[in-house]
Amino acid sequence: MNNTPVKIALITGYLGSGKTTLLNHILANTEGIRAAVIVNDIGEVNIDADLIEKTGAVERTDMVPLMNGCICCTLKDDLADGLRRLAASGRFDYIIIEASGICEPLPIAQTIALICEESTAAGLGLVLDNIIAVVDAARMRDEFDDGKELLKEDIDEDDIESLLIQQLEFCNTVILNKADLVTEENMKELRAIVRGLQKDAVIYEAQNCNLPISQLVNTGLFDLDKALGSAVWADAMEHPEEHENPEVLEYGIETFVYYRRKPFCLAAMDALCEDWFKSVIRCKGMVWYREDPNMAYIFEQAGRQITEQQAGLFIASAPKKEQKKLLARFPEAKETWDPVYGDRMIKLVFIGRNMDRADIEAHLDACLTD
């Protein structure tokens, strides 16, 4: 058995961004990389798989089309089987996975990382090497200016911005594709928007995803822990004082952390969410409500979409004896422990463009209650 691990690249990006073009570009390489393909299409007919096969760059036996679901959930087992089979064949040194355009990258990457761990234990070396987000530069320009192009789409209009933002936040490489369709100034602005959401990823500009293969495969860029902290909102939660990037500030894109030790009134916050701040691109963090004082909630806004979900009980809600045990397990909670509120807090990271911080904080403060 070949002990050299088979590396994996995951390609994400919204519908029409150029993912299949990039895939074909990698497959047509002349640098001796033997690549297999896994293509995930959310519908019953895997059109992308058909397009890839027609190019002649890959044979049907080298390709695993996964249909009628997403590879992070309903097709998780199929993905694992496909990766193991391709790795065990000994014919490939790289596997390219093209995710559906409407899939979030984080759960897919976590699934792949788990499969890689299990494969190593089983003697089949699989390594996630790179997560590539392909972005339509013209659509990004229109999205963050006035959204005209997005409003023409028929599929999940309310989720498009959220998907684009999450794809940018969780990746190692960003390709600003279709660069020929925007001006140089547009491109500088788009780079600033991307960097305002993602602090670590390598950013490339391209036409038809035409980039040197060395910038795409065998990069060694993926590290799960680093990737989880690469989103600006995640880094700002830990280091709120370090976000003064000149490249970003030049275009009015900035970040701040809203931190309070009082709970929100649920009805007041619901009303505010109905008329959310147009200047805010991304907001994420922890909130607590007077109506449910023991529960921490994760608040998340991306584009037009706002969601909340329970994150678990605050340590301060437990009996004193149990609190001591929990604080021993989670010593980081001691650093912000309040003698009155314990670990109860509101901590939200805002990323936006030309935000009026004082106005945003005033509206949020109006939702606070004792």
DRENKOLVO-546208 format. One record per residue: z, x, y of N, C-alpha, C in turn; residue in three letters. Coordinates in steps of 0.001 Angstrom, whole numbers, padded with zeros to 6 digits, always signed. Layout:
BEGIN
ZXYZXYZXYALA;...
//
This chain:
BEGIN
+000000+000840-001199+000000+000000+000000+000000+000876+001251MET;-000780+000488+002263-000830+001215+003524+000466+000984+004302ASN;+001172+002100+004636+002443+001974+005339+002275+001844+006842ASN;+001046+002016+007332+000809+001864+008764+000892+000388+009137THR;+001754+000025+010098+001898-001401+010440+000631-001976+011051PRO;+000398-003238+010762-000708-003966+011376-000190-004549+012692VAL;-000862-004242+013778-000404-004677+015096-001022-006019+015466LYS;-000329-006715+016347-000730-008068+016734-000816-008171+018247ILE;-001858-008811+018724-001958-009171+020138-002061-010690+020232ALA;-001273-011276+021106-001304-012712+021348-001991-012966+022686LEU;-003037-013786+022661-003766-014124+023884-003395-015540+024300ILE;-002912-015685+025523-002587-016997+026067-003415-017229+027328THR;-003375-018443+027822-004131-018774+029027-004591-020214+028963GLY;-004751-020808+030126-005108-022212+030154-006563-022416+029733TYR;-006913-023679+029468-008253-024047+029030-009306-023514+030003LEU;-010288-022815+029459-011387-022328+030279-011129-021040+031026GLY;-009991-020389+030773-009673-019169+031519-010470-017964+031047SER;-010916-017988+029774-011692-016872+029245-011076-016228+028015GLY;-010195-016942+027319-009519-016363+026149-010514-015988+025053LYS;-011439-016891+024754-012402-016611+023683-013345-015489+024078THR;-013694-015420+025343-014510-014304+025845-013784-012982+025616THR;-012500-012962+025919-011701-011752+025697-011637-011421+024216LEU;-011434-012428+023395-011352-012215+021952-012633-011585+021420LEU;-013766-012119+021834-015049-011567+021397-015244-010138+021897ASN;-014762-009867+023101-014860-008521+023661-014085-007522+022802HIS;-012882-007917+022364-012082-007029+021519-012737-006845+020158ILE;-013245-007934+019591-013860-007871+018267-015121-007013+018251LEU;-015822-006982+019371-017083-006231+019450-016851-004764+019810ALA;-015604-004296+019732-015300-002924+020148-016045-001910+019287ASN;-016321-000775+019874-017008+000317+019163-016057+001487+018924THR;-014775+001208+018944-013779+002277+018822-013089+002271+017467GLU;-013687+001586+016508-013188+001649+015139-011997+000783+014830GLY;-011651-000138+015716-010524-001027+015456-010976-002166+014554ILE;-010368-002269+013405-010698-003330+012448-009798-004523+012729ARG;-010365-005556+013323-009552-006682+013781-009863-007956+013017ALA;-008802-008699+012725-008917-010048+012176-008461-011023+013255ALA;-008727-012313+013033-008510-013312+014077-007756-014513+013528VAL;-006789-014986+014318-006168-016285+014072-006355-017101+015342ILE;-006971-018267+015204-007268-019113+016356-006534-020437+016190VAL;-005801-020825+017227-005041-022073+017192-005639-023044+018200ASN;-006163-024146+017709-006647-025192+018606-005834-026440+018330ASP;-005393-027115+019378-004451-028211+019235-005096-029461+018629ILE;-006423-029548+018652-007104-030729+018146-007535-030581+016701GLY;-008296-031556+016223-008727-031540+014830-009901-030600+014609GLU;-010739-030407+015620-011916-029561+015488-011676-028267+016241VAL;-011705-027147+015522-011399-025865+016135-012676-025274+016718ASN;-013008-025694+017934-014257-025269+018565-014286-023773+018791ILE;-013174-023205+019256-013138-021774+019528-013435-020967+018275ASP;-012912-021386+017135-013176-020683+015887-014666-020690+015571ALA;-015320-021830+015806-016762-021911+015568-017524-020970+016492ASP;-017128-020917+017758-017797-020038+018711-017648-018577+018322LEU;-016443-018219+017886-016189-016835+017501-017035-016458+016292ILE;-017102-017356+015315-017868-017058+014109-019344-016900+014418GLU;-019871-017708+015344-021291-017657+015685-021696-016348+016343LYS;-020734-015639+016941-021077-014366+017586-021424-013302+016559THR;-020983-013496+015318-021230-012490+014296-020247-011345+014331GLY;-019280-011405+015256-018323-010313+015388-017276-010327+014286ALA;-017131-011455+013632-016110-011560+012598-016606-012506+011507VAL;-016295-012170+010271-016681-013020+009159-015637-014110+008933GLU;-016053-015175+008283-015129-016290+008022-013885-015808+007272ARG;-014036-014836+006376-012891-014354+005615-011923-013560+006483THR;-012363-013147+007692-011502-012395+008597-010802-013308+009589ASP;-011066-014598+009515-010576-015507+010539-009748-016616+009902MET;-008625-016943+010530-007758-018017+010063-007674-019067+011155VAL;-008425-020173+011050-008308-021235+012055-007122-022142+011739PRO;-006256-022361+012721-005096-023230+012545-005264-024437+013453LEU;-005355-025624+012849-005693-026819+013610-004624-027891+013471MET;-004761-028930+014308-003866-030103+014254-002406-029747+014505ASN;-002159-028927+015489-000785-028595+015825-000684-027285+016569GLY;+000554-026892+016841+000812-025664+017591+001463-024632+016682CYS;+001106-023365+016855+001607-022311+015980+003075-021990+016211ILE;+003694-022579+017254+005119-022318+017458+005985-023351+016751CYS;+005380-024432+016252+006216-025473+015636+005573-026017+014364CYS;+004660-026966+014476+004142-027639+013279+003325-026713+012381THR;+002737-025655+012967+001915-024741+012173+002593-023391+011959LEU;+003908-023347+012137+004636-022079+012034+004460-021441+010658LYS;+004593-022254+009619+004455-021726+008259+003030-021258+007999ASP;+002045-022003+008519+000653-021599+008344+000387-020267+009040ASP;+000988-020086+010222+000833-018826+010938+001415-017679+010126LEU;+002611-017886+009597+003253-016839+008792+002408-016483+007579ALA;+001890-017515+006892+001048-017266+005715-000212-016489+006094ASP;-000831-016881+007212-002047-016200+007654-001804-014744+008000GLY;-000713-014480+008717-000396-013097+009091-000107-012246+007857LEU;+000670-012798+006932+001016-012033+005726-000229-011734+004893ARG;-001098-012722+004766-002313-012530+003947-003219-011465+004557ARG;-003403-011531+005861-004258-010558+006526-003664-009154+006451LEU;-002339-009060+006611-001684-007751+006540-001756-007176+005128ALA;-001562-008046+004131-001542-007589+002742-002918-007155+002252ALA;-003979-007637+002886-005328-007304+002430-005646-005825+002595SER;-004972-005172+003546-005238-003755+003781-006541-003483+004496GLY;-007220-004530+004949-008546-004359+005564-008487-004241+007084ARG;-007321-004536+007662-007255-004618+009125-006110-003773+009678PHE;-006335-003269+010868-005241-002590+011563-004812-003370+012798ASP;-005456-004499+013045-005080-005313+014200-005395-006774+013917TYR;-004527-007658+014401-004753-009104+014306-004664-009687+015706ILE;-005694-010417+016098-005728-011062+017405-005429-012548+017204ILE;-004434-013045+017902-004092-014464+017838-004453-015105+019168ILE;-005320-016091+019124-005645-016854+020336-004885-018171+020292GLU;-003932-018329+021188-003137-019552+021241-003924-020661+021919ALA;-003559-021891+021618-004163-023019+022315-003860-022920+023806SER;-004777-023409+024624-004615-023342+026072-003461-024148+026612GLY;-002917-025049+025815-001812-025866+026306-000513-025575+025558ILE;-000386-024342+025042+000838-023925+024358+001644-022990+025248CYS;+002971-023125+025192+003850-022212+025909+004013-020931+025092GLU;+003972-019762+025742+003963-018498+024996+005295-018087+024401PRO;+006416-018412+025051+007712-017918+024582+008027-018326+023144LEU;+007971-019624+022782+008289-019973+021386+007304-019373+020390PRO;+006044-019197+020797+005067-018569+019899+005446-017119+019658ILE;+005768-016400+020730+006149-014991+020607+007406-014830+019766ALA;+008367-015733+019954+009600-015659+019155+009304-015887+017679GLN;+008388-016823+017399+007983-017079+016020+007325-015855+015415THR;+006395-015242+016163+005693-014060+015666+006665-012908+015458ILE;+007601-012719+016411+008576-011634+016288+009425-011806+015036ALA;+009812-013053+014734+010597-013322+013527+009778-013024+012278LEU;+008515-013434+012278+007635-013153+011131+007489-011650+010943ILE;+007386-010911+012043+007263-009458+011956+008507-008846+011323CYS;+009688-009322+011708+010940-008825+011123+010971-009093+009624GLU;+010608-010307+009243+010630-010675+007827+009603-009863+007035GLU;+008447-009607+007644+007393-008867+006945+007814-007415+006703SER;+008519-006846+007661+008995-005471+007511+009967-005380+006341THR;+010865-006356+006243+011826-006382+005137+011126-006544+003792ALA;+009961-007224+003819+009217-007459+002582+008218-006345+002274ALA;+008192-005316+003120+007281-004199+002877+005905-004364+003473GLY;+005700-005436+004242+004424-005640+004937+004651-005392+006422LEU;+004133-004313+006931+004386-003965+008319+003560-004789+009291GLY;+004226-005582+010122+003574-006321+011198+004340-006054+012486LEU;+003626-005759+013572+004264-005436+014840+003546-006184+015961VAL;+004303-006939+016753+003727-007590+017926+003576-006530+019018LEU;+002354-006279+019422+002034-005153+020301+001850-005549+021758ASP;+001244-006719+022009+000911-007076+023387+000749-008590+023497ASN;+001225-009147+024603+000967-010543+024930+000132-010551+026199ILE;-001062-011106+026101-002033-011062+027191-002216-012462+027767ILE;-001973-012609+029049-002209-013885+029738-003512-013778+030508ALA;-004463-014643+030168-005750-014667+030868-005706-015768+031920VAL;-006043-015417+033141-005941-016336+034270-007303-016497+034934VAL;-007668-017733+035195-008872-018038+035967-008520-017823+037443ASP;-009043-016768+038038-008664-016411+039413-009001-017518+040402ALA;-010146-018160+040215-010544-019222+041137-009597-020410+041027ALA;-009192-020750+039802-008268-021873+039619-006897-021545+040199ARG;-006453-020308+040015-005180-019914+040597-005220-020020+042119MET;-006304-019577+042700-006448-019682+044154-006336-021130+044597ARG;-007029-021996+043915-007029-023401+044313-005704-024074+044005ASP;-005071-023656+042901-003799-024277+042522-002734-024043+043579GLU;-002611-022809+044009-001515-022512+044918-001885-022729+046385PHE;-003155-023075+046636-003528-023464+047999-003382-024967+048176ASP;-004156-025707+047404-004087-027163+047583-004237-027956+046287ASP;-004442-027273+045146-004490-027968+043859-005735-028804+043619GLY;-006786-028609+044433-007958-029479+044298-008602-029373+042919LYS;-008740-028157+042425-009388-028001+041125-008540-028600+040010GLU;-007228-028425+040100-006359-028955+039057-006418-030475+038996LEU;-006570-031105+040146-006603-032559+040186-007850-033133+039529LEU;-008846-032274+039285-010068-032728+038616-009921-032747+037095LYS;-008848-032122+036602-008662-032052+035156-008142-033381+034616GLU;-008530-033682+033392-008118-034933+032763-006950-034749+031801ASP;-006647-033496+031448-005668-033253+030399-004333-032835+030995ILE;-003305-033637+030790-001937-033262+031142-001830-032685+032547ASP;-002297-033432+033528-002303-032925+034894-000920-032460+035343GLU;+000108-033198+034982+001444-032864+035456+001992-031587+034829ASP;+001391-031156+033730+001917-029986+033030+001131-028710+033309ASP;-000006-028798+033951-000874-027632+034103-000169-026509+034840ILE;+000414-026819+035978+001083-025778+036748+002218-025153+035952GLU;+002965-025989+035251+004070-025475+034446+003573-024498+033392SER;+002487-024852+032714+001936-023971+031687+001468-022647+032269LEU;+000735-022717+033372+000242-021493+033996+001390-020572+034370LEU;+002422-021154+034952+003558-020353+035396+004282-019737+034201ILE;+004505-020513+033143+005207-019979+031974+004379-018927+031252GLN;+003051-019082+031255+002205-018062+030649+002278-016750+031422GLN;+002408-016842+032739+002543-015634+033558+003922-015006+033393LEU;+004934-015835+033265+006295-015310+033189+006561-014552+031900GLU;+005897-014934+030824+006184-014307+029536+004932-013633+029000PHE;+004690-012425+029453+003542-011657+028982+003769-010186+029324CYS;+002917-009338+028756+002940-007909+029085+001734-007500+029913ASN;+000641-008232+029737-000604-007918+030424-001168-009194+031034THR;-001560-009127+032293-002201-010254+032965-003623-009850+033321VAL;-004586-010670+032923-005977-010449+033312-006371-011526+034310ILE;-006597-011128+035546-007112-012048+036559-008621-012080+036376LEU;-009064-013032+035571-010463-013120+035181-011296-013861+036234ASN;-012610-013726+036129-013555-014347+037060-013310-013855+038491LYS;-013027-012551+038575-012729-011945+039877-013903-012039+040831ALA;-015104-012184+040288-016295-012263+041142-016382-013589+041893ASP;-015534-014560+041527-015587-015875+042165-014627-016012+043339LEU;-013851-014968+043607-012918-015018+044732-013126-013799+045617VAL;-012648-013886+046845-012774-012768+047774-011717-011719+047480THR;-011881-010538+048067-010909-009470+047884-009545-009892+048409GLU;-009536-010606+049533-008279-011073+050092-007634-012116+049173GLU;-008467-013015+048601-007947-013981+047621-007273-013257+046469ASN;-007926-012188+045983-007402-011470+044832-006073-010787+045154MET;-005957-010208+046338-004684-009600+046738-003576-010652+046759LYS;-003939-011821+047238-002969-012908+047316-002555-013376+045918GLU;-003542-013454+045019-003245-013867+043645-002354-012852+042950LEU;-002616-011581+043186-001762-010542+042605-000331-010692+043099ARG;-000192-011040+044375+001149-011231+044930+001836-012423+044283ALA;+001083-013503+044040+001653-014681+043378+002114-014321+041969ILE;+001259-013600+041236+001614-013193+039876+002857-012306+039897VAL;+002871-011333+040808+004013-010423+040865+005270-011162+041326ARG;+005096-012215+042093+006236-013019+042510+006882-013767+041369GLY;+006130-013964+040277+006653-014646+039089+007004-013683+037966LEU;+006321-012544+037912+006410-011620+036789+006508-010191+037337GLN;+007661-009555+037131+007910-008275+037786+007393-007062+037028LYS;+007125-007191+035716+006842-006008+034905+005432-005908+034331ASP;+004744-006998+034154+003469-006970+033435+002418-006124+034166ALA;+001544-005513+033377+000394-004807+033935-000630-005854+034367VAL;-001189-005705+035559-002151-006679+036076-003517-006021+036202ILE;-004536-006648+035593-005906-006162+035697-006793-007250+036292TYR;-007824-006832+037004-008847-007747+037498-010112-007537+036679GLU;-010829-008611+036380-011993-008468+035504-013001-009576+035728ALA;-014237-009281+035322-015276-010293+035195-015584-010419+033709GLN;-015586-011647+033214-015843-011900+031793-014884-011120+030888ASN;-013669-010887+031378-012633-010180+030610-013091-008811+030115CYS;-014001-008206+030840-014565-006914+030429-013657-005783+030904ASN;-012804-005312+029993-011863-004235+030272-011920-003214+029145LEU;-011533-001962+029421-011450-000976+028338-010503-001455+027241PRO;-010910-001260+025997-010117-001724+024869-008710-001113+024879ILE;-008594+000119+025374-007302+000800+025385-006277+000092+026266SER;-006733-000752+027192-005824-001499+028044-005353-002796+027387GLN;-005909-003105+026221-005641-004389+025573-004927-004261+024237LEU;-005278-003253+023448-004700-003106+022114-004045-001738+021974VAL;-003156-001646+020982-002396-000412+020754-001675+000043+022016ASN;-001101-000918+022732-000456-000620+024008+001024-000276+023857THR;+001659-000829+022808+003091-000633+022643+003925-001303+023725GLY;+003361-002289+024389+004026-002891+025544+005090-003923+025174LEU;+004944-004596+024027+005846-005719+023761+007214-005265+023320PHE;+008222-005803+023964+009622-005670+023580+010272-007005+023924ASP;+010813-007697+022924+011286-009067+023132+012360-009143+024210LEU;+013340-008246+024151+014424-008302+025134+013905-008060+026548ASP;+013016-007072+026697+012462-006788+028021+011598-007947+028500LYS;+010852-008531+027572+009981-009650+027941+010789-010841+028432ALA;+011930-011079+027798+012777-012198+028205+013319-012018+029618LEU;+013462-010772+030044+013976-010505+031382+012909-010169+032402GLY;+011636-010236+032010+010566-009820+032912+010198-010879+033943SER;+010519-012149+033656+010279-013189+034655+011184-012944+035854ALA;+010644-013101+037039+011420-012819+038239+012668-013682+038312VAL;+012565-014960+037904+013744-015820+037974+014867-015282+037089TRP;+014504-014763+035898+015523-014247+034979+016173-012995+035554ALA;+015361-012120+036135+015901-010906+036725+016759-011226+037942ASP;+016337-012215+038730+017087-012580+039929+018450-013171+039583ALA;+018558-013804+038418+019861-014338+037997+020879-013204+037850MET;+020393-012039+037373+021279-010907+037141+021368-009984+038354GLU;+020260-009874+039109+020205-008936+040234+019614-009621+041462HIS;+020326-010562+042044+019772-011338+043169+019489-010512+044410PRO;+020070-009338+044500+019932-008542+045712+018717-007613+045677GLU;+017972-007561+044568+016943-006546+044403+015520-007070+044539GLU;+015313-008211+045150+013966-008789+045185+013374-008770+046590HIS;+012964-007566+046982+012316-007372+048276+011012-006611+048054GLU;+010130-007162+047248+008864-006506+046912+007871-006668+048064ASN;+007465-005568+048737+006553-005669+049880+005230-006349+049541PRO;+004700-006090+048324+003445-006698+047899+003544-008214+047879GLU;+004715-008705+047544+004953-010138+047441+005271-010743+048803VAL;+006130-010062+049549+006566-010584+050849+005418-010684+051842LEU;+004419-009821+051705+003274-009837+052620+002590-011198+052645GLU;+002659-011913+051528+001994-013213+051438+002997-014368+051453TYR;+004163-014114+051973+005141-015176+052148+005811-015648+050885GLY;+005667-014880+049789+006285-015256+048511+007629-014557+048411ILE;+008676-015321+048209+010019-014750+048202+010894-015437+047164GLU;+012053-014837+046956+012998-015307+045951+014399-015348+046547THR;+015148-016395+046233+016565-016394+046592+017353-017170+045548PHE;+018656-016912+045522+019545-017556+044558+020491-018499+045299VAL;+020526-019733+044852+021447-020742+045385+022652-020788+044459TYR;+023835-020466+044991+025042-020346+044170+026170-021150+044802TYR;+026718-022111+044068+027802-022929+044582+028839-023180+043485ARG;+030055-023501+043911+031152-023777+042982+031602-025225+043047ARG;+030732-026084+043514+030998-027516+043497+029911-028192+042672LYS;+030200-029362+042076+029179-030050+041279+028240-030875+042152PRO;+027069-031152+041596+026136-032087+042226+026538-033518+041889PHE;+026162-034432+042772+026169-035861+042453+024844-036158+041768CYS;+024883-036725+040597+023680-036928+039797+022657-037795+040517LEU;+023085-038903+041114+022151-039807+041802+021496-039107+042989ALA;+022271-038326+043732+021732-037629+044897+020707-036580+044472ALA;+020998-035883+043386+020064-034865+042902+018788-035493+042354MET;+018923-036624+041672+017734-037337+041183+016831-037729+042342ASP;+017428-038209+043429+016651-038610+044600+015940-037412+045218ALA;+016623-036270+045259+016008-035067+045817+014824-034609+044959LEU;+014952-034729+043650+013876-034311+042744+012627-035173+042915CYS;+012811-036412+043371+011670-037290+043612+010840-036811+044799GLU;+011459-036037+045686+010765-035512+046863+011063-034021+046965ASP;+010691-033291+045915+011033-031879+045796+010280-031046+046833TRP;+010750-029854+047062+010217-028965+048091+008825-028451+047706PHE;+007835-028733+048532+006459-028340+048236+006252-026832+048277LYS;+007118-026129+048990+006973-024679+049107+007498-023931+047893SER;+008191-024630+046986+008815-023981+045827+007846-023983+044648VAL;+007525-022792+044167+006651-022653+043003+007461-022797+041711ILE;+008648-022178+041713+009456-022109+040497+010936-022175+040841ARG;+011670-022962+040084+013128-023005+040220+013721-023149+038831CYS;+014697-022322+038532+015333-022424+037224+016767-021913+037315LYS;+017643-022527+036538+019020-022064+036510+019968-023090+035931GLY;+021239-022923+036245+022307-023758+035694+022850-024709+036763MET;+023077-025957+036358+023709-026919+037259+024819-027656+036514VAL;+025744-028256+037299+026741-029158+036696+026938-030351+037608TRP;+027332-031457+036988+027406-032733+037685+028817-033303+037635TYR;+029175-033969+038705+030470-034646+038770+030610-035646+037637ARG;+029511-036324+037291+029543-037376+036272+029720-036819+034858GLU;+029459-035526+034657+029585-034919+033335+030128-033498+033515ASP;+031375-033368+033956+031897-032076+034437+032054-030997+033380PRO;+032034-031363+032120+032250-030363+031070+030953-029762+030525ASN;+029813-030341+030901+028530-029924+030334+027713-029099+031332MET;+027203-027968+030867+026269-027169+031656+024847-027648+031353ALA;+024041-027748+032390+022651-028175+032235+021707-027091+032728TYR;+020600-026912+032016+019535-026031+032475+018551-026860+033281ILE;+018388-026501+034544+017455-027170+035449+016216-026304+035550PHE;+015041-026927+035412+013806-026145+035427+012701-026905+036152GLU;+012101-026247+037123+010959-026811+037844+009848-025774+037880GLN;+008646-026206+037547+007459-025358+037648+006323-026242+038107ALA;+005763-025924+039273+004738-026796+039815+005308-028173+040099GLY;+004669-029191+039554+005114-030565+039796+006111-031065+038764ARG;+006359-030274+037736+007195-030743+036633+008643-030292+036797GLN;+009576-031227+036617+010998-030932+036668+011645-031467+035397ILE;+012412-030617+034725+013089-031031+033497+014533-030536+033517THR;+015369-031202+032731+016754-030791+032549+017116-030949+031083GLU;+017974-030069+030591+018473-030213+029238+019882-029632+029138GLN;+020645-030166+028224+022008-029682+028034+021987-028254+027499GLN;+022869-027414+028055+022939-026018+027624+024223-025715+026863ALA;+025118-026693+026759+026386-026492+026068+027565-026701+026997GLY;+028735-026819+026424+029941-027062+027205+030386-025800+027932LEU;+030915-025982+029127+031518-024868+029837+032754-024386+029077PHE;+032992-023083+029129+034189-022536+028484+035445-023172+029068ILE;+035401-023451+030377+036566-024027+031056+036933-025410+030542ALA;+036030-026059+029810+036321-027391+029279+037150-027337+028000SER;+037285-026147+027420+038019-025995+026158+039527-025857+026420ALA;+040362-026122+025426+041812-025873+025560+042071-024399+025867PRO;+043195-024119+026511+043498-022764+026968+043391-021726+025844LYS;+043925-022066+024667+043907-021134+023548+042471-020807+023136LYS;+041629-021857+023110+040228-021665+022736+039477-020890+023817GLU;+039844-021109+025076+039214-020393+026182+039354-018881+026004GLN;+040543-018436+025593+040775-017006+025419+039855-016423+024348LYS;+039680-017159+023269+038789-016695+022200+037343-016613+022694LYS;+036927-017650+023445+035552-017684+023931+035297-016591+024955LEU;+036263-016337+025816+036104-015277+026813+036052-013898+026158LEU;+036731-013758+025021+036653-012495+024280+035258-012315+023674ALA;+034656-013439+023264+033305-013380+022692+032242-013199+023759ARG;+032494-013775+024942+031515-013712+026031+032178-013088+027268PHE;+032393-011781+027228+033128-011118+028315+032441-011219+029667PRO;+031107-011443+029679+030397-011568+030950+030891-012764+031759GLU;+031451-013771+031069+031964-014946+031771+033196-014607+032610ALA;+033922-013552+032208+035107-013147+032963+034746-012677+034362LYS;+033548-012077+034503+033158-011486+035772+033026-012527+036877GLU;+032669-013740+036527+032489-014792+037534+033515-015916+037379THR;+034544-015663+036592+035544-016701+036320+036297-017061+037600TRP;+036374-018355+037869+037066-018846+039052+038400-019456+038633ASP;+039488-019176+039364+040800-019699+038949+040877-021221+038944PRO;+040016-021883+039720+040013-023348+039775+038954-023934+038848VAL;+037733-023412+038942+036588-024016+038238+036221-023297+036940TYR;+036832-022134+036679+036464-021391+035476+035034-020905+035560GLY;+034231-021228+034543+032819-020812+034550+031899-021920+035039ASP;+032448-023008+035538+031616-024074+036096+030981-023582+037394ARG;+029687-023758+037505+028981-023309+038695+027590-023912+038749MET;+026984-023811+039919+025555-024074+040102+024918-022752+040496ILE;+023912-022342+039750+023209-021095+040055+021727-021298+039789LYS;+020958-021434+040857+019528-021718+040767+018729-020624+041456LEU;+017701-020140+040776+016784-019167+041374+015565-019908+041903VAL;+015243-019679+043163+014069-020286+043796+013010-019210+044044PHE;+011788-019507+043631+010642-018656+043940+009625-019540+044643ILE;+009199-019147+045805+008278-020003+046546+007495-019263+047607GLY;+006765-020036+048354+005877-019469+049364+006215-020091+050714ARG;+006558-019219+051662+006947-019675+052999+008050-020728+052923ASN;+009048-020448+052089+010172-021375+051924+011075-021331+053157MET;+011609-022487+053506+012642-022570+054531+013979-022611+053788ASP;+014553-021444+053590+015759-021350+052762+016887-022210+053319ARG;+017077-022170+054635+018172-022943+055237+017992-024433+054981ALA;+016737-024910+055069+016470-026328+054842+016699-026704+053377ASP;+016234-025851+052464+016415-026116+051034+017898-026151+050693ILE;+018650-025167+051197+020077-025133+050909+020811-026318+051529GLU;+020366-026741+052699+021016-027903+053344+020802-029155+052511ALA;+019575-029361+051995+019315-030525+051150+020130-030465+049850HIS;+020223-029291+049266+021010-029153+048040+022504-029359+048322LEU;+022961-028806+049431+024374-028968+049796+024733-030438+049998ASP;+023758-031211+050484+024004-032643+050693+024201-033385+049373ALA;+023786-032766+048271+023961-033370+046941+025291-032978+046299CYS;+026005-032056+046932+027279-031587+046367+028380-032625+046574LEU;+029349-032570+045700+030499-033460+045804+031745-032722+045324THR;+032902-033177+045701+034147-032547+045283+034563-033028+043894ASP;
//
